[in-house]
Amino acid sequence: MHRDEGEGPLEIALVGDLTDNESELTDKLLDVPPGGECTLYFDSPGGSPYCAMSLMTVIRLRRLQATGIVTGECSSAALWPFAACVRRVVTPYSVLLFHPMKWQSEEHVRLAEAAEWARHFGQLETEMDTLLADLFNLPVAEMQKWINPGRYVTGHELAAAGLAEMVDLRTLKETSAANGVARRKPSKVVH
């Protein structure tokens, strides 16, 4: 997909379970040239943590100048690609669910394999919680207050924490977050 220069940034909707749309979403992100701009619209309850890591990784490694806008819900795994955006926008009605990772398997596995999965997921959960805090430029201890035991955070709360800009739908005016515009400074690529 090629866009004319005058058309503006590519717009991508992340709606529904990310896992169900991973291939299409990845293709759309790859349509944005490295370092290019795009706008991501979020209304997603999440999906697979691996899908979330993949989308976030594409955004970060390609250094996309993504603006993330929560039009409804941005929960669970959807938080990682949203946090990877250099500009984040919410409305008073936006809802974001932070919670500990939930893992399930529909497969029949032996005890040794189940024990290895449990070890792996415990380690991955800690690393991903730390990464999420880093992407939001928030201390891990502050992020943990939302993650454990699991908390719905409103658009107002996210903007008040300085993690997003608030758009008032009644007046369609942008207001900056409590401590200035909530643009995350581009930072190093996460390894």
C-alpha positions in Angstrom: 0.0 0.0 0.0 1.5 3.3 -1.1 0.1 6.6 0.1 0.5 10.0 -1.6 2.4 12.5 0.4 -0.6 14.8 0.8 -2.8 12.1 2.4 -1.3 12.3 5.8 -0.2 9.5 8.1 -1.5 6.0 7.6 -4.4 5.2 9.9 -4.7 1.8 11.4 -7.6 0.5 13.6 -6.7 -2.0 16.3 -10.2 -3.3 17.1 -11.2 -6.5 18.8 -8.8 -9.2 19.9 -5.4 -8.4 18.6 -4.5 -12.0 18.1 -7.3 -12.5 15.6 -6.0 -9.6 13.5 -2.2 -10.0 14.1 -1.2 -10.7 10.5 -3.3 -7.9 9.1 -2.1 -5.4 11.8 1.6 -6.4 11.2 1.2 -5.9 7.4 -0.4 -2.5 8.0 2.5 -1.4 10.3 5.0 -2.6 7.7 3.3 -0.4 5.2 4.5 2.6 7.2 8.0 3.5 6.1 10.7 3.2 8.8 10.6 6.4 10.9 7.3 7.3 9.3 4.1 8.5 10.9 0.9 6.6 11.5 -2.2 6.9 13.7 -3.4 3.8 15.6 -7.0 3.8 16.9 -7.5 1.4 19.8 -10.7 -0.3 20.8 -9.4 -3.7 22.0 -9.7 -5.9 25.0 -6.2 -7.3 24.3 -5.2 -10.7 23.1 -2.0 -12.8 23.2 1.0 -11.3 25.1 3.1 -12.6 22.2 1.0 -10.7 19.7 1.3 -7.6 21.8 5.1 -8.0 22.0 5.3 -8.5 18.2 3.3 -5.4 17.4 5.2 -3.3 20.0 8.5 -4.6 18.6 7.5 -3.6 15.0 6.6 -0.1 16.1 9.9 0.3 18.1 12.4 -1.3 15.8 11.0 0.6 12.8 11.1 3.7 14.9 7.5 4.6 13.8 6.2 7.9 14.9 2.9 6.5 16.0 0.1 8.4 17.6 -2.1 6.1 19.6 -5.7 7.1 20.2 -8.0 5.2 22.6 -11.4 5.5 21.1 -13.0 3.0 23.5 -11.0 0.3 25.3 -7.3 -0.4 25.4 -6.8 -3.3 27.8 -4.5 -6.1 28.6 -2.2 -6.9 25.7 -3.3 -3.9 23.7 -1.5 -1.7 26.3 2.0 -2.6 24.8 1.5 -1.2 21.3 -0.3 1.8 22.8 2.6 2.4 25.2 5.0 2.2 22.3 3.4 5.2 20.6 5.3 8.5 20.8 2.1 10.3 21.3 -0.9 8.9 23.2 -4.4 10.4 23.2 -7.4 9.5 25.3 -10.9 10.8 25.9 -12.8 11.1 29.2 -14.6 7.8 28.2 -11.4 5.8 27.4 -10.9 2.7 29.6 -7.6 0.8 30.0 -7.4 -2.4 32.0 -4.0 -3.2 33.6 -3.8 -6.7 35.1 -1.3 -9.5 35.7 -0.8 -11.7 32.6 -3.3 -14.6 32.2 -2.0 -17.7 30.6 -4.0 -20.7 29.4 -3.4 -23.7 27.2 -6.0 -25.8 25.5 -3.4 -28.5 24.9 -2.8 -31.5 27.0 0.7 -31.3 28.4 2.8 -33.4 30.8 3.7 -32.2 34.2 7.3 -31.3 33.3 6.2 -29.2 30.3 3.6 -27.4 32.5 6.2 -26.7 35.1 8.5 -25.2 32.4 5.6 -23.1 31.0 4.9 -21.8 34.5 8.6 -20.9 35.0 8.7 -19.2 31.6 5.5 -17.2 32.1 6.6 -16.0 35.6 9.8 -14.6 34.2 8.1 -13.2 31.1 5.4 -11.5 33.2 8.0 -9.7 35.3 10.0 -8.6 32.3 6.9 -7.4 30.4 5.6 -5.4 33.4 9.0 -3.7 33.6 8.9 -3.0 29.9 5.4 -1.6 30.1 6.5 0.8 32.9 9.6 1.8 30.8 7.5 2.5 27.7 5.1 4.7 29.7 8.1 6.3 31.4 6.6 5.4 34.8 8.4 3.8 37.8 7.7 0.1 38.0 6.3 0.5 41.5 3.7 3.0 40.2 2.8 0.7 37.3 2.4 -2.2 39.8 -0.4 -0.3 41.6 -2.5 -0.6 38.5 -1.4 -4.1 37.5 -1.9 -5.9 40.8 -4.5 -7.0 41.5 -5.9 -5.5 38.2 -7.4 -2.1 37.7 -9.4 -0.2 35.2 -7.8 3.2 34.5 -9.9 6.0 33.0 -8.7 8.4 30.3 -8.8 11.1 33.0 -6.5 9.1 35.2 -4.1 8.4 32.5 -3.9 12.0 31.4 -3.6 13.2 35.0 -0.6 10.8 35.4 1.0 12.6 32.4 0.9 9.5 30.2 -1.5 10.7 27.6 -3.2 13.8 26.2 -6.9 14.3 26.9 -9.3 15.2 24.1 -12.6 16.7 25.2 -15.2 15.2 22.8 -17.7 17.9 23.7 -15.5 20.7 22.5 -13.0 18.7 20.5 -10.2 20.6 22.1 -6.9 18.9 23.0 -5.7 19.7 26.5 -2.3 18.7 27.6 -1.7 16.3 30.5 -1.0 17.6 34.0 2.7 18.0 33.5 2.7 19.2 29.9 2.1 17.4 26.6 2.3 13.7 27.1 4.7 13.0 24.3 7.2 10.3 25.2 10.7 11.2 24.1 12.0 8.8 21.6 14.4 6.5 23.4 16.7 3.7 22.6 15.5 0.5 21.1 14.6 -2.0 23.7 16.7 -5.2 23.5 
